């Protein structure tokens, strides 16, 4: 089963990234896309570490 990050997951991560960056204005899409990329990358890393592949 392939898990993809939900809209809520992405928005929460984007908000965290935005806060960490000092809450700059006008960069919503940048943080959203970065959050989506990070979450997908984390899933790939997790998938590679499953007991089935060890």
Secondary structure, 3 states (H helix, E strand, C coil): CCCCCCHHHHHHHHHHHHHHCCCCCCCHHHHHHHHHHHHHHHHHHHHHCCHHHC
